[in-house]
Amino acid sequence: MKHSINRSRRQFVSSSVALGAASVFPWAVRAQSPGEPFRIGALNSITGVGGPYGGAMLQAIRIAVDEVNAAGGAAGRQLALYAEDDQTKPDAAVLAVKKLIDINRVQAVVGVWPSAVGLAIMPITNNAGVIMMNTCGAPEMQTENKRGLAWMFQASNAVFGKAFAEIARQRGFQRPAVMAFNNSTFVGLANYFRQTWEAGGGKVSELVIYEPNQTTYRTELNRVLATKPDVIALGSYRPDATILLREWFQSGQDCKFIMPGWTANEDLVKALGKEATEGIISVSNVAAHDHEAYKSFAARFRDKMKRDPDVFAAQSYDMVITLALALEAAGAQATTMDINAHIKPVTSGGQKVSSFQQGREVLKSGGDVDYEGASSSLNFGQHGETVPDFGVFEITDGKLVLKETVPGSLA
């Protein structure tokens, strides 16, 4: 009974929101023809600092679209995919998403990687009544999700900051410092690290926010090293991390680093060598390797890409499967708002399923489904956020070695 009440409330709120967009974007709120394709826009960081991830994310989206279409579509509707490169830049993303919405008339935008892009396009997708699924981590993604149309498949950097601090404490560090690239993602991580550390009775020796695109960060680094930290929590992308770590290594000062996994990986080792990267602690959300959804998706991804998918690819795959199940549950003539109202129900509280086809059969028989994704169990919170598990790795002899997995709910 509670499930039905909650679903009705979500549908009422979504319908109310839809009225504001109806006059400008009528395709987002009108009932759809049963045979009309459901239009999805893939907005990926194919170039720019997100380039190492965007191509794999787009391939994962295509795999999911092909899976749904091969099964006959969702609610009898094929998925039509339109792809754009956001260049990992907010201004380019704004132009790209406007094209997807105004020209391609998409009802959902998926695969958004960086928070700067997510925050830039959210007002546009909100105003258009378009669903937006992303891997953004800035806490503002939740507070700005005022219409409930954005869904975060990656842990918030509030959670990442807390996880970094707890991992540092568990490993016996006493005097941490923090350095962060000046954007919403990494500043959020830095601030939550400090809050968590100080809440446990400790003190951060220094916190430095640095500007990007510099040829040297020696001044900022020296400020931090002067406080004699035993570990530095470094929120960075690979280009700036490469410069910072090289300059730290040249200083000869003994210190450990905790870094996000999308930066501290084997590509960083290739850039700097084994000696400069030995012992770096790398923390990242990890795909749900034990889930049947991951095993099936990973096999198809390997056929295409000749390597295992990372968590961002797994999250992108889950975005499409979740959308398709929500469309199946909402029905062939559902509006975008109706579909959005079914996203949370198809990922919680029903029979566990690991594929679109499994879920569709349960829904057709009148049952409820709980899609256990390739990236996580997809337990969305009140602001559209979910928290996949964390993997804690250490770079050892040039390789990432998994030390432990921390459940996202405990991070």
Residue, then its C-alpha position, 0 to 999 in steps of 0.5 A: m500500500k505504501h508503495s502505491i501511495n508513494r508512486s501516486r505522489r511522485q506521479f502527481v508531483s511530476s505531472s505538476v512540473a510538466l505543466g510549466a514545460a508543456s507550452v515550450f516542449p510539448w513532446a516532453v509531456r504529451a502522450q506518445s504514440p505506441g509505435e513512436p521511438f523513444r528518443i535518447g540523447a547520449l551526451n558524453s565527454i568524448t574529448g577533453v579531460g573526460g576523453p579517457y572515459g567518454g568513448a567507453m560510456l557511449q559504447a555502453i549506452r549503445i550496447a544497452v540500446d541494442e539489447v532493448n531494441a533486440a528484445g522488441g523495444a520497451a512497451g513496444r517502442q524502439l529506442a532511437l539514440y542521438a549522440e553528442d560530444d560535450q568536450t568536457k566543457p560546460d559551454a560546449a555541453v549547453l550547445a550540444v544539449k540544446k541540439l539534442i532537445d530542440i532538434n533531435r527532440v530527445q526525452a532523456v539525456v544520459g551519460v553526462w560525466p563531469s559535474a560542471v557539465g551536469l550543473a550547466i545543463m540541468p536548468i535546460t533539461n529541467n525547463a524542457g521536462v527532460i530526464m537527465m542521467n549522469t555520473c556527476g559527483a558535486p553535492e550541488m547536483q542533488t540540491e539543484n535537482k528541484r524537479g526530480l528529473a536528474w538521476m545520479f549513478q555515481a556517489s556524491n563527492a560528499v560521500f567521496g570526501k567522507a570515504f577518503a577521510e575514513i580510509a586515511r584514519q583506518r590506515g593510521f594517518q595523523r596529519p592529512a593535508v588536502m589539495a583540490f582542483n578548483n571546480s565543484t567536484f573537487v572542492g566538494l570532496a575537499n570540504y567534506f574530507r575536512q569536515t569528516w576529519e575534524a568531526g573525528g577530532g583531528k585537524v587538517s594541516e593545510l587545504v589548498i584549492y588550486e587553479p587549473n591549466q598551470t605549467t607548475y603547481r610548485t607554489e601551492l605544493n610547497r604550501v602544503l609540504a611545509t606543514k609536513p603532512d603524512v598524507i595528501a588527499l588530492g582531488s585532481y584530474r590526470p593532467d594536473a595530477t601528473i605535474l603535481l606528483r612529478e614536482w612532489f617526487q622531485s622534492g624528495q619529501d616523504c608523503k603518501f597520497i589518496m586520490p580518486g580512481w579516475t585519476a590514480n590508475e595505470d595510465l598515471v603510472k605510464a605518465l610518471g613511472k613506477e617509482a613516483t606512483e608507488g603506494i598511492i591509495s586509489v579510491s573509486n566506485v566499483a562496478a557490481h562484479d558479482h551481479e549477473a547484469y555486470k557479467s552479461f554486460a561486461a562480456r558484450f563490452r569486451d567483445k566491442m572494446k577488448r577490455d573490461p568496462d570501468v564503473f562509468a561504462a557500467q553506470s551508463y549501461d544501467m541508465v538505459i536499462t533503467l529508462a527502458l524498464a521505467l518506460e515498460a512499466a509506464g506504458a507505450q503512451a506514457t509521457t516523459m513525466d510518467i516514465n520519470a515517476h517509474i524510475k525509482p519503483v523499477t529499481s526497488g521493492g520488487q522481484k530482483v532482475s538483471s536484464f531488460q528482458q527479465g524485467r519486462e516479463v515480470l512487469k507484463s505479468g503484473g509484478d514489480v521489479d527491482y533491477e540490480g544493475a551492472s554498476s550497483s543495486l541502484n538504491f536511489g535516495q530522495h534527491g535521485e542519488t545512489v551510492p555504488d560500492f567503493g574499491v580501495f586500491e594501492i598502486t604496487d609495482g605499477k599495478l592497481v591492487l584491490k585492498e578492500t571493498v567498502p559498501g557504499s551504504l557504509a562509506 
